[in-house]
Amino acid sequence: MKIIGIGNAIVDVICKIDENFITKNNLAKGNMKLIFDEDEFINLLSNLKIEKTISGGSVANSIVGLSQLNNNVGFIGKISDDDLGKKYEIGLKKEKVNYFYKKKKEKIPTGTCLILITPDSERTMCTFLGIAGKINDNDIDSKVIKNSEMIFLEGYLWDEGEPKKAFDKAIRNSKKVSMSLSDKFCVDRHKTHFLDLVKKKLDITFANEEEIMSLINAKNFDEVVSFAKQINKHLVVTRGKNGAVSLNGENIEEIGIKKNLDIVDLTGAGDLFAAGYLHGLINNFSQKECLEKGTEMSSKIIQQIGARLN
């Protein structure tokens, strides 16, 4: 197995909305809100028209992208044996992803993420983690991890208690560890732990500019470059209109964005960028070629609805 992704198994529910919906429901546009109350989540969903549902979750999106590039990949994520859980498993298997989790009937339902797309193509997310957030070390098969060249983790999954134990077990048994910081919300919530992971345990870290600058309290991007050199680790940072940069010790490569794209939805841009970059990495591309593949994948995904390439 080339890469095993470990992340939140979330069914993405994609809906188009107007700007008023954001204001009316006190959402922060472009960010992710965690919803802990199932009734609140159901109430929010009841006011929406669903465009489509997909077996999602940030790392799962990246893993599917890697599978579509003909890599042998797998995924571990916790679902319940309910209707959405069954759809989730079928969705991944259709994409030729090896799914290393045996579902059972849980008291808590399978996780769901509302992806709300405003007319400017920005996406705001409301996530009810459900059983996905209850992953523990018993859900991680050491043998599966040891038989993989690399694991890919997501910041969304990290939390104190059981998920942390799952993370630790996966990291302990892996040959190489990559992780996405996922969201500024996650970084701010777990700053000390994430900084420790980036410095000491991760071989490759994916982040956007806002996330990495928040993590190290940087005032400008030069400080990020200095940080990468100082810790001598591989950091891959997407910078919006400024393209992306790969920092690997003293080696720095940059790439601009593709022009004249028909952007319809930014969902999955970071996930597919990571898929392209990791594809390059496990197939011995140069740093520059990894950036090019990441940019190619993210450019494709933002020209369609959802986080799966058609």
N, C-alpha and C positions, 0 to 999 in steps of 0.2 A: 504494500500500500504506500502510495506517495505521501499523501497528507490526510490526517484525520482532523476534522473540525469538531470542536466541542462548543456548543452554544445553546442559546434559548431556542427551543422548538416552538415557533410561533406561527400561527396561521395569519397571513397578511390579508386584511380586508380593505380593499382600495375604494375610496369614495372621492368624488369631486364635490367641492364646497365653494361658497363665496366667502369673501373677507369677513362678513358679518358673523359667520358661524364661529370664527376664531375669537372675536371680541366677546360675543354673547356667552361663550363657554370658558372665558378667562384662560385661554391657551396662549402659550408663547410661540409665536409663529416661527417655524423652522426648527423648533426643538422637539424633544420627546418628553411626554409627561407619563409618569408611572401612575396607574390607577390601581388602588388596592381594594376598593369596594366593588364587588361584582355587580350590585344593583346600579351603581353610578355608571358603570361601563355599559350595561344593558340599556340604560336610559339614553346615553349618548348615541349608541348604535341605532336606537329606534327612530331617531330623527334624520337618518342618513339613507341615501340611495346607494346601494352597493354596485360598483362597477365589476369587480371580480375578486376571487379569493385565490391565494397561492400559498404553498408550503414555504414559509419564510423564516425570518430570523436572520440577523446580519451575517453570521458565519455560514449558515446554511446557504444563503445566497451566493457567497464566495465559493463554497464547495461545489454547488451546481455549476457555476461558471467554469470551474476547473474541470469538472466532468465533461462539459460541453467542448472543452479543448482537448478531450480524449486522454485525460489523466485518470489513473486508478485512485479514487478517493473515497473516503467514508465520513460518516457523521454520527456523533453521539448527542442526543438531546432528549429530554424527558417529556413524554406525552401521556395522556390518559386514554384508556380504551373507550373513547366516546366517538361521536360522529366526526368531530373535527380532527381528533387524533387519528382515526382511520384514514381520513382524507389526506392528512399530513404525510403519513407513511407511504401511501400510494403515490402521492406527488413526488416524493424523493426518489422512490424506486423507479418511477417513469423516467427520471433524469439519470438513471444508471449510477446512483449514489448508493454505496453499501451502508445500510442503516444498522448501527450496532446498539440497538435498544429494544428490549422486550416490553411492550406496553402491558399495563394491567389496569383494572378498574380503580380509579382514584376518587377520593371525596371531592377533590378540586378539579375543575375542567382543564382541558388543553388550553395553552396560552393563545391569546389573540392580540393583534396589533391593528388599530385603525390607522390607515395612512390617508390623511386628509390633504387633497391637492387643491390649492387655490389657483385662480386664473393665471397667475404669474409663474406657474409650474413649481413653486416652492412646496415642500411637503412638511406637514406637521404631524407628529405621531402621538397616539394615545395607546399605551400598552397595558393590557391586563395580563400579567405573567402567568397566572394560573399555576399549573403543576410544573411548568418549565423552570420556574425560579426555585423549585424545591430539589434540584439535582443534588446528589450527595456522592460520597466516595464509592458507595456500593454500585452506583450506576456507571462507573468507569472501569472498563475491563483492561487490566494491566497488560495482558498478552497482546490485545489489539493495538495498544499504544506502542509497545515495544517493537511490534512488527511494522510500524510506520516510520517513514523517513523524517517526518515532521508533524507537529500538532499545530493547529491554528485556533486560538482562543479569542473570545470577545469580552471587552470590558463590561458590556451589558449584563453578562452572566455573573460577574464577580460580586460576591456579597459576604458579609461576616457569617460565620457558622458553617452550615452544610456545604453551600456552594464553594466556599474557600477550601474546604477539605477536598472537594472534587478537583479543584484547580491544582492544589498541592500534589495530589496523587498523580494527576496527569503529567505535571511538570517533572516530578521525580522519575517517572518511567520513560520519559521521552528522550529521543536523540537530539532533537532540535525544537526550539519553542518560538513560535511567532504569535503575535497578538495585536488586535486592533483596540485602541483606546475607546472606540465606539461613539462617545458623545461627551461634550463639555460637562454636562450634568453628572455623568459617571466620574469624570476626572475630579471635579470639585468635591464630590461626595466621598471619594476614596483616595484623595491626593497622596497621602503618606504611603499607603500600600502600593498604589500604582507606581510611584516614584521608585520604590524599593524593587518592584518587579522589573521595571525598565532598566535600572542600573545593574541588578544582580542576576535576574533569572531569565530574561527574554533574550533571544538571539536576534530577533527582528521585531520592531515595533512599527505599526501603521497608525498614523494619526492625521487629522487635519491641522492646519496652522493654529486655529483657535485652541484646540485641545492640548497640543504640545506646549504652546506658550503659557497656557493656564497651569499646566503640570509643573513647569519649572519657574513660574512667575517671571517670565521673560518680558522685557519692554520692547524688544525688537527681534527680528528674525536672526540677526547675527549671533544673538545669545543662544539660539537653538543650535546653530552650527557649532559654536564653541562647546556646548553641552555634549553634542554627539562625539566630537573629537575627544573630549575629556573622558567620557565613559568607554570610548572605543567600541561602540555597538552599532548595529545596523538600524538606522531610523529612516522611514519612508514617509514623507509629509506631502499631503495634497494642499495646494494653496489657492483654490478657487480660480479666479481670473489669471493668477500668476503661475498656473500650471502645477508642476510637482517637482520635488527634489528628493534625491536618494543620498543619504549620508552614511557612509560606511567607513568609520575611522577617518583617515585623511582623504579618502576618495569621495568626491562630491560630483554628482551628475544632476543636471536640471533639464526639464522639458517644458515647453509651452503648451497651451491648450489648442485643440483643433478649432479652426474658425468656421463660421457660416453653418453651424449646426441648427437643425430644427428641434429646439429643446421643448419637450412636452411634459417631462416629469423627472425630477432629480433623485427620485427614490432609487436606492441601490448603486448610486454613482461610486461611492467609496467602497462598497462591497465588491463590485465588479473590477474596480481599479486594483484592489488587493488580489483578486483572482488572477488577473493578467500578470501582475508583478510576480506572484508566487509561481505561476506557470513558467515564467522565464527563469526564475531561480532554480526550480527543480529540474529544469531542462538545460541548465548550464549556459543561459544567455548572459551577456555582459550586463553591467548595471544599467547602461543606457538603453539596451534592448528591453530590459525588464520594465523600465519606465515607459517605453514606447508601447509595449503590449498592454500595460495597465491603462494607459491613456486611450488606446484603441478600444478596449473593452468598456471603459466608463463613457466614452463618446457615443458608443452604440446604444447603451442602456438608457441614456437621458433623452434619446429620440423616440422612446416608446413608453407606454404606461406600464408601471410595475418594475420589479427588480429581477426579472427573468428574461434572458434574450430569447426572442421568438425564433 
